[in-house]
Structure formats: C-alpha cells, structure tokens
C-alpha cells in the first residue's frame, strides 16, 4: 500500500472482548483502520490494544439492541467507504424460557436479530452502492438445533444463519459478499453473561479458542465463502444436526444447557 492510498476501513461490533475483539485484531493486522462498537466500557481498553497494532481506531459505546444505538454507530461511519462489516454483537440467556425475565429475553432478541438486521439495512445499502465489500455475520451452530434451556438464543441464531444466506443471494451480483461464521462453544465471557456457568456446556474445559474461531471466520470472509463452521468437533455436530430428529436434538441440548447440570 502506497503512502497516498487510503487504508481500508472495517466496522466490527461486539469488539470489546472474545471473538469480536479477535476479529478486530485480524483486521488491524491486515492493515484496516477500524470503527469498533460494544455496549461495554472495556471497548476503550480494546481500542488501545488495537492501536498498538498500527490501526486507526474509533470507538462507539452503545447498546446495539436499540435503534438509537445502531444510529449512533451509523453516524460515526461519517460517509466513509466500508470495506468490511463484521457484525458480531450478540449475547445469550440460559434457563427455561418461562422462568426468564422477559425484558432480558427481549434484549437477546433485539441485540442478536433486530439490531443486527437494522445495522445491515443501513450499511449494506452503502456497500451495495459502492459495488464492493465483505460482510461477516456471527451466527452459531446453536441455530441448527432446538435450544432447550436457551430457546430464545438458539432461535435468534437460527434466524441469523438463515438470513445470511438470503442476503448473500440477494447481493450475489453486487460485488458484496456475505459470510456466516458458525462457532460452537467458545472460551469467552458468553456463558458468564448468559448465566450459564453452572451448566455442562458452561463448565466444559475444552471450549474453542476465540482467536482460532475468529481466524476461521475472517479467512472465510476474505475468500467470500457463504458459511463456515469453526472447529472439527463443531463440523461433526453440524453434520449430525442435519440428519437427527428435532426432538432428539432438543433432548441433547437439554443435557448440555440444563441449569445446575454441570459437574459439582
């Protein structure tokens, strides 16, 4: 890249930690300047680490479950060309649906679905008008199975997994690609924030490394692939989900996610 060539520009949501932060690191290492967003104050510390890699970094701390939060992020783009949009913001909620606080359940829905597709509606239009760009959505293999004791979360990820392919095909002649990253259980703050640390999956010591998961998704995005499942174990689980009756999958998920079902 010559000194007069503008650095490419990427937007990464949910970038304060975990997979989102690792995606932002990969962008920074690849020469992108960044606009990163999260609802946590730690987004400021995350930005410092990314600047140390040589990236120009702007931050937005906003609740992307709200239209106002998304509008704040969109305004910060300030008309720049968007080379990559990595929509990673999301969170989960454990427990039986009828025992959950509905405001918390709705926040999962609004973050994972409403906020995500509103952001895409705003920014993917800009990318389509540009005639180029890469979009990465963080779905989940959770979207491939009924989420007993995580019903709302799994339902939101089923939506994202499906929506990503529909949008990809609508944009197939636009120069904009859409990739869906589908991780399995990953060693992040997810299970603590979802109230699932006492579950079997929450206490599993063999969760995937978020850096490795991010690299799998990032490389698939660069290649313009439609979807990618991170990790061999998760690839096998995804393949099994395609041929296993839904009732059996629901029972299997209950064993993993039942509150108090972890080892004593």
Secondary structure, DSSP 8 states (H G I E B T S, - for coil): --TTS---EEEEESTTSHHHHHHHHHHHHTT-EEEEEESSTTHHHHHHHHHTTT--EEEEE--TTSHHHHHHHHHHHTT---SEEEE-------S-GGGS-HHHHHHHHIIIIIIHHHHHHHHHHHHHHHT-EEEEEE--GGGGS--TT-HHHHHHHHHHHHHHHHHHHHTTTTTEEEEEEE--SBSSSHHHHTT-TTSHHHH-TT-B-HHHHHHHHHHHHHHT-SEEE-SHHHHHHHHHHTTS-HHHHHHHHHHHH-TT-S--
